[in-house]
Amino acid sequence: MIELPVQALLDAEGRIVSAGEPLLALQRQAGGAVDGPLAVPALAALVHLARRLAIPISRAVEVADGAADIGMWVDVRPMEEGFALTILDWQTRHAHEPAAGGAGQAGWAWQVDAHLRFQAVQADAASLGHEPPRIGDLLTAYVQLDTGTAEAEFAMPLVEALALRTPFSGQTARLRADSTVLYQLSGEPLVEPSGALTGYRGHALRIEAATDEPAPAPDASLFNPALAHRLDQALRQPIGRIIAHASTISGQHEGPLRQDYADYAADIAAAGRHLLALVDDLADLQAIERPDFTTLREEVDLADVARRAASLLKVRASDRQIRIQAPALDEQLLACAEYRRVLQILVNLIGNAVRYSPPESMVWVRVDESGGRVRAVVADQGGGIDPADHERLFERFERLGRSGDGGSGLGLYISRRLARAMGGDLTLESALGQGARFTLDLPGWITG
């Protein structure tokens, strides 16, 4: 058992000044002196890259050790007189053991901090076929975590593991930039000697999405599903390439670049992401506009869904110094609805409340019942909405003049359509200067 982390100090030329015994053993096996240049090729390459770019480098590497391979997560940080090298993970795999993720399947390694922000990614656009996450991006902004079903004991393995500081596996996640790309995530916690959780290191394995649905019949209407599907695919591919190339330029992965050019490329990538978000909304729009659109009728704990939705927006709210008060852990309120659609509605409502609330304010999420109906209420302390604009706000592409907020103007329209498809409704109470109060009303679950 290797005691982690394994650390080393190197001078400016990459020679070992001091190192832990496991690393020295690899150094000797590679034919290097214990006080000579780092002789382990994969590690030496990381040091060389950190020296050339003059930035910290952190990624997964494979190191040969006789008949075995060692999977490592290595952090190299330039210092004033050399480099600090830290091996945060050390997994020995013998030749007969399969690599993580299985042979022949596309995957990539990642590391996030305790707030699920990417710290390191071992992938590039060419190998993935889509844009990799950027350092500093939220994992949950890059992929949409599968919430499973309301009855699943561990509906979101990553969230459960984060709360308990345990390893996880089997977390299905869909790429937000392209919903046809599906990954299965697994990971292990990274813990400091003091016991503090510093993040997670893991692997994303590409999996195939189920394709059991029959192809929809052609339709001449505006929201022809076959046409919308072809348009969706036609848009995603070129926009994805634009984002990938712009992100590569803005991240200066191929070498230094003038900062104004890098900023310009970052703006292009951001605009591309906005377009892809619009494509997602249009895909939802064409689905709910179909005359045969229906939702599931299942037992849904509205209080639990509200807590999960609030948890997904917690980091974004914290960045804006906004607190979200969700239902208490012991609250339970059963609705007859579709779990996934209820979560979609509440994430949209809470996300809007966070977006339009002032810093250091509060967003409340509460649930109650009356006369066989159940309700989830999302209230904020924002600027409020004129009563004359209440119904207009639920129209397609309506943003009440807020052209620079990054929204598509479809979220509330889609949310109300979904609520009504489940036998409920979505309403608004607000006045200028008095915040906003959105109420999701649903039929209660009848037992017995």
CORKA-V9896 format. One record per pair of residues at least 12 apart in sequence whose ideal C-beta (glycine too) atoms are under 6 Angstrom apart, sorted by the first residue. I is the first residue (numbers start at 1). J is the second residue. D is the distance in whole Angstrom. If there is no record, write none. Layout:
i,j,d
I,J,D
I,J,D
This chain:
i,j,d
2,22,5
2,90,4
5,86,5
5,87,6
5,88,5
6,20,4
6,22,5
6,23,5
6,87,4
7,20,6
7,86,5
8,23,5
8,85,4
10,82,5
10,83,4
11,82,4
12,82,5
14,37,5
14,38,5
14,47,5
15,36,6
15,37,5
16,35,6
26,40,5
27,39,6
40,63,6
42,61,4
42,63,5
46,74,6
46,76,5
47,76,6
47,83,6
50,76,4
50,78,6
54,78,6
56,77,4
57,76,5
58,75,4
58,119,6
58,120,4
59,120,5
59,122,5
60,73,5
60,109,4
60,122,5
61,74,6
67,95,6
68,92,5
68,94,5
69,93,5
70,92,5
71,91,4
72,87,5
72,90,6
73,88,5
73,89,4
73,201,5
74,87,5
88,190,6
89,201,5
100,203,5
101,203,6
101,205,4
105,205,6
105,206,6
106,206,4
107,203,6
107,204,6
107,205,4
108,122,6
108,123,4
108,204,5
109,122,4
109,203,6
110,202,6
111,201,5
112,139,5
112,199,5
112,200,5
113,199,4
114,197,5
114,199,5
115,315,6
116,138,6
116,139,4
117,136,6
117,138,6
118,133,5
118,135,6
118,137,5
121,133,5
125,244,4
130,178,6
130,240,5
131,243,5
131,244,4
131,247,6
134,247,6
143,173,4
143,175,6
144,174,5
144,176,5
145,173,5
146,172,4
147,343,6
149,339,6
150,300,5
150,339,5
157,170,5
157,171,4
158,171,4
165,189,5
165,197,5
167,188,5
168,187,6
169,186,4
171,185,4
172,184,6
173,185,5
177,240,6
177,276,5
178,236,5
182,207,5
182,209,5
183,204,5
183,206,6
184,205,5
184,207,5
185,202,6
185,204,6
186,202,6
186,203,6
187,200,4
187,202,3
188,201,6
223,286,4
223,289,4
228,286,4
232,283,6
235,279,5
239,272,5
239,275,5
239,276,6
242,272,5
243,269,5
243,272,4
246,265,5
246,268,4
246,269,4
247,269,5
249,265,4
250,262,5
250,265,4
250,266,4
278,408,5
281,408,5
281,410,4
284,414,5
285,410,6
288,417,5
295,338,4
295,341,6
295,421,5
295,422,5
296,338,4
297,336,6
299,334,6
299,445,5
300,335,5
300,337,5
300,339,5
300,342,6
301,332,6
302,333,4
302,335,5
302,367,5
302,374,5
302,376,5
303,327,4
303,331,4
303,332,5
303,333,5
303,367,5
305,342,5
305,343,5
306,326,6
306,327,5
306,346,6
306,365,5
306,367,6
306,376,5
307,326,5
307,327,6
309,343,6
309,346,4
309,347,5
309,350,5
310,324,5
310,326,4
310,365,5
312,347,6
313,350,5
313,351,6
313,354,6
316,354,6
317,354,5
320,359,6
321,359,4
321,360,5
322,354,6
322,357,5
322,361,6
323,362,5
324,363,5
325,364,5
326,365,5
327,367,5
333,367,5
333,369,6
333,374,5
334,445,4
335,374,5
335,442,4
335,445,6
336,443,5
336,445,5
337,422,4
337,442,5
341,418,5
345,415,4
345,418,6
345,440,6
348,411,5
348,415,5
349,378,4
349,438,5
350,378,6
353,378,6
353,380,4
356,382,4
357,380,5
357,381,6
357,382,5
361,381,4
362,381,6
363,380,5
364,379,5
365,378,5
372,444,5
373,441,6
373,444,6
374,442,5
374,444,5
375,439,5
375,441,5
376,440,5
377,439,5
378,438,5
379,437,4
380,435,5
380,436,6
381,435,5
382,435,5
384,430,5
384,431,5
384,432,5
384,433,5
384,434,5
384,435,6
385,430,4
385,436,6
386,432,5
390,428,5
393,412,6
394,412,5
394,413,6
394,416,5
396,413,5
397,409,4
419,440,6
423,443,5
424,441,5
424,442,4
425,441,5
426,440,5
427,439,5
